[in-house]
Amino acid sequence: MTEEQDHGRRTAAHGSRIDAYIDRYAARAAGMVASEVRALFAVASRPEVVSLAGGMPYVTALPLDTVGELVADLVARRGTVALQYGSGQGDPHLREQICEVMRLEGIEAGPDDVVVTVGSQQALDLITRIFIDPGDVILAEGPSYVGALGTFAAYQASVVHVPMDDLGLVPEALSEAITAAARAGRRIKFLYTVPSFQNPAGVTLTAERRRQVLEICRRADVLVVEDNPYGLLGFDGEPMRALRADDPEGVVYLGSFSKTLAPGFRVGWALAPHAVRDKLVLAMESAVLSHSSFSQLAVGQYLATQPWREQIKSFRELYRERRDAMLGALEALMPPGCTWTRPAGGFFVWMTLPEGLDSKAILPRAVAERVAFVPGTGFYADASGSRNMRLSYCYPEPDRIREGVRRLAGVIQQELVLRDTFGTGSVPAHGGVDTPGPDLA
């Protein structure tokens, strides 16, 4: 081989889109692909674009000067502990405080059954790792949280979606999915659900349906994984009673401080039955040895010294104002044929487009008009949801939300004209979405 040929070979391997290591990856790596949300980040973060895409908490509402003083005091007084390795299960005092937080949703638990994780996303990854063999079935709401679907794909699970309506997961559809899997000889490992202010649909499972879902899963011996990052961010009344509150042995509960404090601390947790708890600790230690003592102690210090319940109330009021801005703008501006959910909490509205429109196909035109959303296909394992889109109201100011909806309504109206004129919409526009970035799902 000449020097020129060798240089050409190396350039092809490392300077092109061909992955020179493609034959060496484990089979499960085939399921590790960028999410719809992650691919949007590069364009959605441009200042001229109104992003109704990523679900970023509005951390500016925190008393940042107080948090800064708290962190400085932590280093000064407990730096030798905060900057050292910690326990694989998590700081004992923080686990006690987590039990106090969960009590707001009716959960009575002891700190021994809590495992602190790097956000609830890691808790979900660990649960999937210890339960799923390739081909095992996971039941999940349709649509479902995109980060969960990515984790399930990475462990080669087979996701079966269970339909929802405005009252949450449909119990009859859950029973049918369980029966169909049993008849096919397929093994269901767990039901994954976000029962309160669901991501992406924004709907909440009613109290009656919560009882029905638990009873169905008990009869079928199906574990429930309850992912509840938004449960304390309801806009009306007290928090809903968690599924875990009524079935301690049949439910693994996942929680997070990312939405009620700040995602940058990366502190979440899992509350699990004893045997599952032990496996989670072992999986946690093998993944990261121990998570950040500094973050755990900072969160613990915040909970011990700050009026955190009042801060959550402030977040609720802020997000309610933005929810109202979005719903009002949708009502005033969207063309006939568009429908959407009306969330009672959380971050998201789920919109359905008129017949003949495809949300992913119109995204480039929307970005060209300086507004971003997440296409619905990213929230289904089978790429359903082409007429849907997720709209997030948590981060932009109310006036920006209204402007974003105005721009989006104009794009949809153009698409309807194209559909009615040519029988199809979505003529390509300038702009694209193919640059990965942090996943803000």
Secondary structure, 3 states (H helix, E strand, C coil): CCHHHHHHHHHHHHCCCCCCCCCCCCHHHHHCCCCHHHHHHHHHCCCCCEECCCCCCCHHHCCHHHHHHHHHHHHHHHHHHHCCCCCCCCCHHHHHHHHHHHHHHCCCCCHHHEEEECHHHHHHHHHHHHHCCCCCEEEEEECCCHHHHHHHHHCCCEEEEEEEECCEECHHHHHHHHHHHHHCCCCEEEEEECCCCCCCCCCCCCHHHHHHHHHHHHHHCCEEEEECCCCCCECCCCCCCCHHHHCCCCEEEEEECCCCCCHHHCCEEEECCHHHHHHHHHHHHHHHCCCCHHHHHHHHHHHHHCCHHHHHHHHHHHHHHHHHHHHHHHHHHCCCCCEECCCCECCEEEEECCCCCCHHHHHHHHHHCCEECEEHHHHCCCCCCCCEEEEECCCCCHHHHHHHHHHHHHHHHHHHHHHHHHCCCCCCCCCCCCCCCCCCC
